[in-house]
């Protein structure tokens, strides 16, 4: 009898693992609200997918999503809605492919948003941020030393157990073989998403993303890129943000916003509307009129203590020798003036792109200083140490590091003493630098 049970158990496990062969990547936790969450995954062919889930405080009550199918048109990606949640609970979930349980060797969980307003202080939580993930693929990469390395950085991030992960652009690198066709674009996104090191992180952490030039198109891409509607579709198919642009009908850009606790995050698109840097005539813009006005409206109406603007390139760096906002001086000045004139409190910029990390601080007469924290790169190549001598007059002393890295923002404290702690880590999870910014310092 005992042997029969062992045989049955082994057969059950092997059947579960056989379903894994149909799983390309994921599952990945997307946005999580009080009553609804989204789980993303990708398979290798069209299959039937559903998810079962339960709250840890009531494991006997198991819920099930609808059954989902997909197609080659969207690279067999799935966006599965879980719509039977209660606020402030942790859930465990299981993926079923063709009605067979998928056995995974790591935690699959998520937490619904807490209903804390008018009841208690905002919850403490942590957000990981970084940018520039290059995953090698020898046959299509440029000759020479591989550009990507250190994928274990994602294992280090997973060990920090963050609540939210924000991918800050260049989350995959399109190359000459990729950006000219839908086949190439979807291939490259699939390849980058499938590495084993990121799967445990995707499976138990909320994931949000913006893009920058390399996941939008070729290096330094602007609004003239002829395949931007294809890369935009791929971005929507491979990520699980709450929204993209103002409305699906407009189909322009991937900007959006979400909130957690007493922080609101504004995910900015610095590519779809961007004028060529070299263009002399016309009104030069990075954000475009529609997105710019939306951002100022959203910032002005936000009641969040912390308003985090996430954008691909640096905003405050005073040296415009790269792709930072300094190449669009009139719009940059207008943005900063709108923040001041509308008396918008609590603003901090999160940026990437530069392949090194640093913080800039812009002092403002009669108001709080604005910070711009650049965190880069995850796995892509690092820049020369010469960048440390860059004459950025707003650089915070001691904040610059030229190595693979990631950042964590920890939101904590009661209403009177609320704070953000920004901590930079190396690829092995060792602390490099930190700074605490109090809520009252941004008022």
C-alpha positions as CSV (number, residue, x, y, z in Angstrom):
1,X,0.0,0.0,0.0
2,X,2.8,2.4,0.9
3,X,4.6,1.6,-2.4
4,X,1.4,2.4,-4.3
5,X,1.1,5.8,-2.6
6,X,4.7,6.5,-3.6
7,X,4.1,5.6,-7.2
8,X,0.9,7.7,-7.3
9,X,2.8,10.7,-5.8
10,X,5.7,10.3,-8.3
11,X,3.2,10.1,-11.2
12,X,1.4,13.1,-9.9
13,X,4.6,15.1,-9.7
14,X,5.8,14.0,-13.2
15,X,2.4,15.0,-14.6
16,X,2.6,18.4,-13.0
17,X,6.2,18.9,-14.3
18,X,5.1,17.8,-17.8
19,X,2.8,20.8,-17.8
20,X,5.9,22.9,-17.1
21,X,7.2,22.1,-20.5
22,X,4.3,24.1,-22.0
23,X,5.1,27.1,-19.8
24,X,7.5,29.5,-21.5
25,X,7.8,32.1,-18.7
26,X,6.0,33.4,-15.7
27,X,3.7,33.4,-13.9
28,X,4.2,37.0,-13.1
29,X,2.2,39.1,-10.6
30,X,0.9,42.3,-12.2
31,X,-1.2,45.0,-10.5
32,X,-3.0,44.1,-7.3
33,X,-6.1,46.1,-6.1
34,X,-8.5,45.5,-3.2
35,X,-10.8,43.3,-5.2
36,X,-8.9,42.3,-8.3
37,X,-5.4,41.2,-9.3
38,X,-3.8,40.3,-12.6
39,X,-1.4,37.3,-13.3
40,X,0.6,37.2,-16.5
41,X,2.2,34.2,-18.1
42,X,3.4,32.9,-21.4
43,X,3.1,29.4,-22.9
44,X,4.8,27.7,-25.9
45,X,1.5,27.0,-27.7
46,X,-2.2,27.7,-27.3
47,X,-3.4,25.9,-24.2
48,X,-6.2,26.4,-21.7
49,X,-5.0,28.2,-18.6
50,X,-6.7,29.0,-15.3
51,X,-5.5,30.0,-11.9
52,X,-6.8,28.8,-8.5
53,X,-6.1,30.9,-5.4
54,X,-6.9,31.2,-1.8
55,X,-6.3,33.6,1.1
56,X,-3.8,32.3,3.6
57,X,-6.2,32.9,6.5
58,X,-8.8,30.7,4.8
59,X,-7.1,28.0,2.7
60,X,-10.3,25.9,2.5
61,X,-12.0,28.5,0.4
62,X,-10.5,28.1,-3.1
63,X,-11.4,30.4,-5.9
64,X,-10.8,29.9,-9.6
65,X,-10.3,32.3,-12.5
66,X,-12.0,31.8,-15.9
67,X,-10.3,29.6,-18.4
68,X,-8.1,31.6,-20.8
69,X,-6.8,30.8,-24.3
70,X,-4.3,32.6,-26.3
71,X,-2.8,32.8,-29.8
72,X,0.4,33.2,-31.8
73,X,-0.7,36.8,-32.5
74,X,0.2,37.8,-28.9
75,X,3.0,35.2,-28.5
76,X,0.8,33.0,-26.4
77,X,0.7,35.5,-23.5
78,X,-2.1,35.5,-21.0
79,X,-3.5,38.2,-18.7
80,X,-5.6,36.4,-16.1
81,X,-7.9,38.4,-13.9
82,X,-8.5,37.2,-10.3
83,X,-11.7,39.0,-9.2
84,X,-12.7,37.5,-5.9
85,X,-10.3,39.2,-3.6
86,X,-10.8,40.9,-0.2
87,X,-8.6,43.9,0.8
88,X,-5.4,43.4,2.8
89,X,-4.9,39.7,2.4
90,X,-2.1,37.5,1.2
91,X,-3.0,34.9,-1.4
92,X,-1.4,31.8,-2.7
93,X,-2.1,30.8,-6.3
94,X,-1.6,27.8,-8.6
95,X,-1.4,27.7,-12.4
96,X,-3.3,25.0,-14.3
97,X,-2.5,24.2,-17.9
98,X,-5.1,22.1,-19.7
99,X,-6.7,21.4,-16.3
100,X,-3.4,20.0,-14.9
101,X,-1.6,21.6,-12.0
102,X,1.8,23.2,-12.8
103,X,4.3,22.3,-10.1
104,X,6.8,25.2,-9.5
105,X,9.8,25.1,-7.2
106,X,9.2,28.6,-5.8
107,X,6.6,30.6,-4.0
108,X,3.6,31.9,-6.0
109,X,1.8,34.5,-4.0
110,X,0.5,38.1,-4.0
111,X,-1.2,40.5,-1.6
112,X,-4.3,42.5,-2.2
113,X,-4.2,46.3,-1.5
114,X,-5.0,47.2,2.1
115,X,-8.0,49.4,3.0
116,X,-6.2,51.6,5.5
117,X,-7.6,55.1,4.8
118,X,-9.6,56.6,7.7
119,X,-8.7,53.6,9.8
120,X,-5.0,53.6,10.5
121,X,-1.5,54.8,9.4
122,X,-0.4,54.0,5.9
123,X,1.2,50.5,5.7
124,X,4.9,50.1,5.4
125,X,6.1,48.6,2.1
126,X,9.1,48.3,-0.1
127,X,9.7,49.0,-3.8
128,X,12.6,47.7,-5.9
129,X,13.7,49.9,-8.8
130,X,16.3,49.5,-11.5
131,X,16.8,49.5,-15.3
132,X,18.8,48.1,-18.2
133,X,18.5,44.3,-18.3
134,X,20.5,42.8,-21.1
135,X,20.1,39.0,-21.7
136,X,22.8,37.5,-23.9
137,X,21.9,35.6,-27.1
138,X,25.2,34.9,-28.8
139,X,23.9,34.3,-32.4
140,X,22.3,37.8,-32.6
141,X,24.6,39.8,-30.2
142,X,27.5,41.9,-31.4
143,X,30.8,40.1,-31.5
144,X,33.2,40.3,-28.6
145,X,32.7,40.3,-24.9
146,X,29.1,39.5,-23.9
147,X,27.2,42.7,-23.0
148,X,25.0,41.1,-20.3
149,X,26.2,39.4,-17.1
150,X,25.4,38.9,-13.5
151,X,21.8,37.5,-13.8
152,X,22.1,36.5,-10.1
153,X,21.1,40.1,-9.3
154,X,17.5,39.0,-9.6
155,X,18.1,36.3,-7.0
156,X,19.5,38.9,-4.7
157,X,16.4,41.1,-5.3
158,X,14.1,38.1,-4.6
159,X,15.8,37.6,-1.2
160,X,14.9,41.2,-0.2
161,X,11.2,40.2,-0.5
162,X,9.9,43.4,-2.0
163,X,6.2,44.3,-2.3
164,X,6.6,45.9,-5.7
165,X,9.1,45.8,-8.5
166,X,9.3,48.7,-11.0
167,X,11.3,48.0,-14.2
168,X,12.7,51.4,-15.2
169,X,13.2,50.9,-18.9
170,X,15.5,49.0,-21.3
171,X,13.9,45.9,-19.8
172,X,14.9,44.1,-22.9
173,X,17.4,45.2,-25.6
174,X,16.1,45.0,-29.2
175,X,18.9,44.5,-31.7
176,X,19.4,44.8,-35.4
177,X,17.8,41.4,-35.9
178,X,14.8,42.3,-33.8
179,X,13.4,45.8,-34.3
180,X,12.6,45.6,-38.0
181,X,9.8,43.0,-37.6
182,X,7.1,41.8,-35.2
183,X,8.7,38.4,-35.3
184,X,12.0,39.8,-34.0
185,X,10.4,42.1,-31.4
186,X,8.3,39.3,-29.9
187,X,11.2,36.9,-30.1
188,X,13.5,39.2,-28.1
189,X,10.8,39.9,-25.5
190,X,10.2,36.2,-25.1
191,X,14.0,35.4,-24.8
192,X,14.6,38.1,-22.1
193,X,11.5,37.1,-20.0
194,X,12.4,33.4,-20.0
195,X,15.7,33.3,-17.9
196,X,15.4,31.2,-14.9
197,X,16.8,33.7,-12.5
198,X,13.9,36.1,-12.7
199,X,11.0,33.6,-12.4
200,X,10.8,33.5,-8.6
201,X,10.8,37.3,-8.4
202,X,8.1,37.6,-11.0
203,X,5.9,35.0,-9.2
204,X,5.6,36.7,-5.9
205,X,6.1,40.4,-6.4
206,X,3.9,43.0,-8.1
207,X,5.6,44.1,-11.4
208,X,5.1,47.4,-13.2
209,X,7.2,48.7,-16.1
210,X,8.0,51.7,-18.3
211,X,10.1,51.5,-21.4
212,X,13.1,53.4,-22.8
213,X,14.8,53.4,-26.1
214,X,16.0,49.7,-26.2
215,X,12.7,48.1,-25.5
216,X,10.9,50.8,-27.7
217,X,13.2,50.5,-30.7
218,X,16.8,51.2,-31.8
219,X,19.3,53.1,-29.6
220,X,18.2,56.7,-29.0
221,X,14.8,56.1,-30.6
222,X,12.2,58.9,-31.0
223,X,8.7,59.3,-32.3
224,X,9.8,58.7,-35.9
225,X,10.5,55.0,-35.2
226,X,8.4,53.2,-37.9
227,X,7.6,50.1,-35.8
228,X,6.6,51.9,-32.6
229,X,3.0,50.7,-32.8
230,X,4.4,47.1,-32.9
231,X,6.7,47.6,-29.9
232,X,3.8,49.3,-28.1
233,X,1.6,46.2,-28.7
234,X,4.4,44.0,-27.5
235,X,4.9,46.1,-24.3
236,X,1.2,45.7,-23.5
237,X,1.3,41.9,-24.3
238,X,4.4,41.3,-22.1
239,X,3.6,43.5,-19.1
240,X,0.7,43.8,-16.7
241,X,0.3,47.5,-15.8
242,X,-3.1,48.8,-14.9
243,X,-3.4,50.9,-18.0
244,X,-1.6,52.3,-21.0
245,X,-2.1,55.9,-22.2
246,X,-5.3,57.7,-21.5
247,X,-7.6,55.3,-23.3
248,X,-7.3,52.0,-25.3
249,X,-9.0,53.7,-28.3
250,X,-6.3,56.3,-28.6
251,X,-3.5,53.7,-28.7
252,X,-0.8,56.2,-28.1
253,X,1.9,55.7,-25.6
254,X,2.3,53.5,-22.5
255,X,2.1,56.0,-19.7
256,X,0.0,55.2,-16.6
257,X,-0.2,55.5,-12.8
258,X,-0.9,53.3,-9.8
259,X,-0.8,53.8,-6.0
260,X,0.1,51.7,-3.0
261,X,-0.1,52.9,0.6
262,X,0.5,56.7,0.7
263,X,2.6,56.7,-2.5
264,X,1.5,57.3,-6.1
265,X,3.7,56.3,-9.0
266,X,3.5,58.0,-12.4
267,X,4.9,55.7,-15.1
268,X,6.1,58.0,-17.9
269,X,6.6,57.3,-21.6
270,X,9.7,59.2,-22.8
271,X,9.8,57.7,-26.3
272,X,6.5,57.5,-28.2
273,X,6.0,61.4,-28.4
274,X,9.7,62.4,-28.3
275,X,11.0,64.8,-30.9
276,X,14.4,63.9,-32.5
277,X,17.1,65.5,-30.4
278,X,18.8,66.7,-33.6
279,X,15.7,68.5,-35.0
280,X,16.1,72.3,-35.0
281,X,12.6,73.5,-36.1
282,X,9.3,73.1,-34.3
283,X,8.5,72.7,-30.6
284,X,10.8,70.1,-29.1
285,X,9.1,67.8,-26.7
286,X,9.9,64.6,-24.8
287,X,6.5,63.9,-23.3
288,X,4.1,65.4,-25.9
289,X,1.2,67.7,-25.1
290,X,-1.3,65.0,-24.2
291,X,1.0,63.2,-21.7
292,X,2.4,66.4,-20.3
293,X,-1.0,67.8,-19.5
294,X,-2.2,64.4,-18.1
295,X,0.9,64.3,-15.8
296,X,0.3,67.8,-14.4
297,X,-3.4,67.0,-13.9
298,X,-2.6,63.7,-12.2
299,X,0.1,65.3,-9.9
300,X,-2.2,68.2,-9.0
301,X,-5.1,66.0,-8.0
302,X,-3.1,63.3,-6.2
303,X,-3.5,63.2,-2.4
304,X,-0.5,60.8,-2.0
305,X,2.2,61.8,0.5
306,X,4.9,60.7,-2.0
307,X,4.6,61.3,-5.8
308,X,7.1,59.2,-7.6
309,X,7.7,60.1,-11.3
310,X,9.3,57.2,-13.1
311,X,11.0,58.1,-16.4
312,X,13.7,56.5,-18.5
313,X,16.3,59.3,-18.8
314,X,17.7,61.6,-16.2
315,X,15.7,64.8,-15.4
316,X,17.9,66.9,-13.2
317,X,21.5,66.2,-14.3
318,X,22.9,69.6,-15.4
319,X,25.1,68.0,-18.1
320,X,23.1,67.3,-21.2
321,X,25.7,65.1,-23.0
322,X,23.5,62.0,-22.9
323,X,19.8,61.5,-23.4
324,X,18.6,63.5,-20.4
325,X,15.9,66.1,-20.2
326,X,18.5,68.8,-20.8
327,X,18.1,68.4,-24.5
328,X,14.5,69.7,-24.2
329,X,15.3,72.7,-22.0
330,X,12.0,74.6,-22.5
331,X,9.8,71.6,-21.7
332,X,12.0,70.6,-18.7
333,X,11.7,74.1,-17.3
334,X,8.0,74.1,-17.9
335,X,7.6,70.8,-16.0
336,X,9.5,72.1,-13.0
337,X,7.6,75.3,-13.0
338,X,4.3,73.5,-13.2
339,X,5.3,71.5,-10.1
340,X,6.2,74.7,-8.3
341,X,3.3,76.8,-9.5
342,X,0.7,74.1,-8.6
343,X,2.4,73.7,-5.2
344,X,2.7,69.9,-5.7
345,X,4.3,68.3,-2.7
346,X,6.2,65.1,-2.3
347,X,7.8,64.8,-5.8
348,X,10.8,62.5,-6.5
349,X,12.1,61.3,-9.9
350,X,13.2,57.7,-10.5
351,X,15.4,57.4,-13.6
352,X,17.6,54.9,-15.4
353,X,19.4,54.6,-18.7
354,X,22.9,55.7,-17.7
355,X,24.5,52.4,-16.7
356,X,25.7,53.8,-13.4
357,X,23.9,55.0,-10.3
358,X,23.7,58.5,-8.8
359,X,21.4,61.0,-7.1
360,X,20.8,64.6,-8.1
361,X,19.2,67.2,-5.9
362,X,17.8,70.5,-7.3
363,X,17.4,73.2,-4.6
364,X,14.4,75.5,-5.1
365,X,14.0,78.9,-3.6
366,X,10.9,79.0,-1.3
367,X,10.2,75.3,-1.7
368,X,11.5,71.8,-1.0
369,X,14.4,70.3,-3.0
370,X,13.5,67.9,-5.8
371,X,15.5,64.6,-6.0
372,X,16.3,62.5,-9.1
373,X,17.6,59.0,-8.2
374,X,19.2,57.1,-11.1
375,X,19.5,53.3,-10.7
376,X,21.3,51.4,-13.5
377,X,22.2,48.8,-14.8
378,X,20.8,45.5,-13.7
379,X,22.8,43.2,-16.1
380,X,23.9,45.4,-19.0
381,X,27.4,46.7,-19.4
382,X,28.6,49.5,-17.1
383,X,30.1,52.8,-18.3
384,X,33.6,54.0,-17.9
385,X,34.7,55.4,-14.5
386,X,35.2,58.7,-16.3
387,X,31.5,59.4,-15.7
388,X,32.3,60.0,-12.0
389,X,34.0,63.2,-13.1
390,X,31.0,64.4,-14.9
391,X,30.3,68.0,-13.9
392,X,26.7,67.5,-12.7
393,X,26.3,70.4,-10.3
394,X,23.3,68.8,-8.6
395,X,25.0,65.5,-7.9
396,X,24.7,64.3,-4.2
397,X,28.1,63.6,-3.0
398,X,28.9,60.0,-2.5
399,X,25.8,58.7,-4.4
400,X,27.5,57.6,-7.6
401,X,28.5,54.0,-8.3
402,X,29.7,52.4,-11.5
403,X,28.7,48.7,-11.2
404,X,25.6,46.5,-11.6
405,X,23.1,47.5,-9.0
406,X,19.5,47.8,-7.9
407,X,17.7,50.2,-5.5
408,X,15.0,49.7,-2.8
409,X,12.7,52.4,-1.5
410,X,11.3,51.6,1.9
411,X,8.2,53.6,3.0
412,X,7.7,53.5,6.7
413,X,6.7,55.4,9.8
414,X,3.5,56.8,11.2
415,X,1.7,59.8,9.8
416,X,3.8,62.3,11.6
417,X,7.1,60.6,10.9
418,X,6.5,59.1,7.4
419,X,9.7,58.6,5.4
420,X,11.3,57.1,2.4
421,X,14.6,55.3,2.8
422,X,16.5,54.9,-0.5
423,X,19.1,52.1,-0.5
424,X,21.4,51.1,-3.3
425,X,22.7,47.5,-3.5
426,X,25.2,45.7,-5.6
427,X,24.4,42.6,-7.6
428,X,25.0,40.4,-4.6
429,X,22.6,42.3,-2.4
430,X,25.2,44.2,-0.4
431,X,24.4,47.8,0.6
432,X,26.4,50.5,-1.2
433,X,24.6,53.7,-0.1
434,X,21.4,55.0,1.5
435,X,19.5,58.2,2.1
436,X,16.5,58.9,4.2
437,X,14.0,61.5,3.0
438,X,11.3,62.6,5.4
439,X,7.8,63.4,4.2
440,X,8.0,66.8,5.9
441,X,11.1,67.5,3.9
442,X,9.1,67.4,0.7
443,X,6.4,69.8,1.7
